[in-house]
Amino acid sequence: MDYRIKGKYAFINAGAHGIGEATADLLSQEGASVIVADRDGAALQEKAHRWTGVVEADLATADGVEQATAYVLATFGRAPDILVNNLGVGNSASFEEISDERWARSFEINLMGCIRTCRALLPKMAELGGASVVNTASDLAKQPEPTMMDYGTCKAGLLYFSKALAVQYAPKVRVNAVLPGPIWTQMWSRPGGIVDQLVESYGVDRETALKRFLEDRYMPLGIGQPEDVANAIAFLASPLAKFITGATLDIGGTLRGLI
Ligand SMILES: NC(=O)c1ccc[n+]([C@@H]2O[C@H](COP(=O)([O-])OP(=O)(O)OC[C@H]3O[C@@H](n4cnc5c(N)ncnc54)[C@H](O)[C@@H]3O)[C@@H](O)[C@H]2O)c1
C-alpha cells in the first residue's frame, strides 16, 4: 500500500512494543524517517536498526517528554510531519481500589504524556503545513466499563483533547484519534496482564477467559493484531486522509455499542 509518506519525518511515542512498534515499522517500510521513544531501553536497542533513531525516556513525566522531543527536533533538524501519541497503560481494578495515587499516575501516563508532547511539537509542526497527529485512545473511551475507570476516563479525555486540538490547529495540522478494541499485545499477554486479570475474575483457564470476555461484550471480530491499528494510524497520518481531522476511528471491539 502506498500511503504517500515517503520522505516524511515521523515520531512515535511508546513504540518499542505492540501497536507503536507495528506503526513504526509500517511508516518506516513506507519510506518515512521514524524516531521511536519508549521507556524500555533494552527493546529500543534491540530494534533500533529498523528505525532512524530511538530515545529512551519515561514519557509519563515532564522531563521524559522534554528529553524525547528535544532528541526528535535535534535529530530531524526540524519538527516531525507525523506525530503518533501512543502512550497508554491500563490494568483492571475495582473503583474502590483505585487510590488517589493511582488516579494521578494514570492521568500522567494516559493523558499528560500526549498533552505535553503536543504542546512541545505542534506549534513547530504547524509551521510545516500538512502535518498530522494521531492519538491512540481506546474503545473504552466510548464504552465505559467499571473495571478500568482511571484508564477509560483518561482515554475519554483524550477524545476531547484531540478534537479541541483539531479545531485549534486547522488547517495547518490535522489531529485524529483511533479507538482500538482488544488488540493482542503484551498489555493482554504478559504475566499479570489483562488475560491473567480475566482468569482471576472468571476463575477459568486463559483460553476460556479470553473467549468469554469477547462473547460477553459482543465482540464478533475477536481480538485484533497490532497491524490492524497500525494501518489505520498510517492512513490517518497520511495525505490520503487530507480531508479528515477531528475524527475518532473505531477499530474492532466498539461494535458492542451498537446492540
Ligand atoms: N492492546 C489493546 O487491547 C488496546 C486497546 C485499546 C487501546 N490500546 C492503546 O494502545 C496503545 C498501545 O498499547 P499496546 O497494547 O500496544 O501496549 P504495549 O504494552 O504492547 O506497549 C506499550 C508501550 O508503552 C511503553 N511504555 C509504557 N509506559 C511508558 C512510559 N511511562 N514511558 C514510555 N514508554 C512507556 C512500553 O514500554 C511499551 O513499549 C496504548 O495507548 C493503549 O492504551 C490498546
The ligand as a Gaussian input file, in Angstrom:
#p B3LYP/6-31G(d) Opt

LIG

0 1
 N       -3.912000      -3.647000      23.280000
 C       -5.175000      -3.242000      23.388000
 O       -6.096000      -4.059000      23.503000
 C       -5.506000      -1.781000      23.336000
 C       -6.850000      -1.418000      23.204000
 C       -7.190000      -0.081000      23.175000
 C       -6.200000       0.869000      23.260000
 N       -4.902000       0.499000      23.393000
 C       -3.898000       1.569000      23.482000
 O       -2.897000       1.354000      22.511000
 C       -1.671000       1.932000      22.960000
 C       -0.571000       0.909000      22.849000
 O       -0.924000      -0.215000      23.624000
 P       -0.317000      -1.669000      23.351000
 O       -1.417000      -2.629000      23.589000
 O        0.433000      -1.695000      22.085000
 O        0.644000      -1.763000      24.614000
 P        2.051000      -2.434000      24.835000
 O        2.081000      -2.736000      26.286000
 O        2.327000      -3.537000      23.866000
 O        3.048000      -1.256000      24.517000
 C        3.061000      -0.118000      25.310000
 C        4.400000       0.540000      25.162000
 O        4.422000       1.672000      26.028000
 C        5.666000       1.715000      26.686000
 N        5.500000       2.489000      27.913000
 C        4.712000       2.205000      28.970000
 N        4.831000       3.164000      29.890000
 C        5.722000       4.065000      29.406000
 C        6.259000       5.276000      29.897000
 N        5.923000       5.743000      31.104000
 N        7.123000       5.958000      29.125000
 C        7.493000       5.487000      27.900000
 N        7.012000       4.346000      27.390000
 C        6.146000       3.643000      28.135000
 C        6.006000       0.260000      26.924000
 O        7.382000       0.076000      27.212000
 C        5.563000      -0.362000      25.601000
 O        6.580000      -0.312000      24.621000
 C       -1.932000       2.423000      24.375000
 O       -2.255000       3.784000      24.331000
 C       -3.153000       1.629000      24.802000
 O       -3.893000       2.300000      25.773000
 C       -4.520000      -0.805000      23.431000

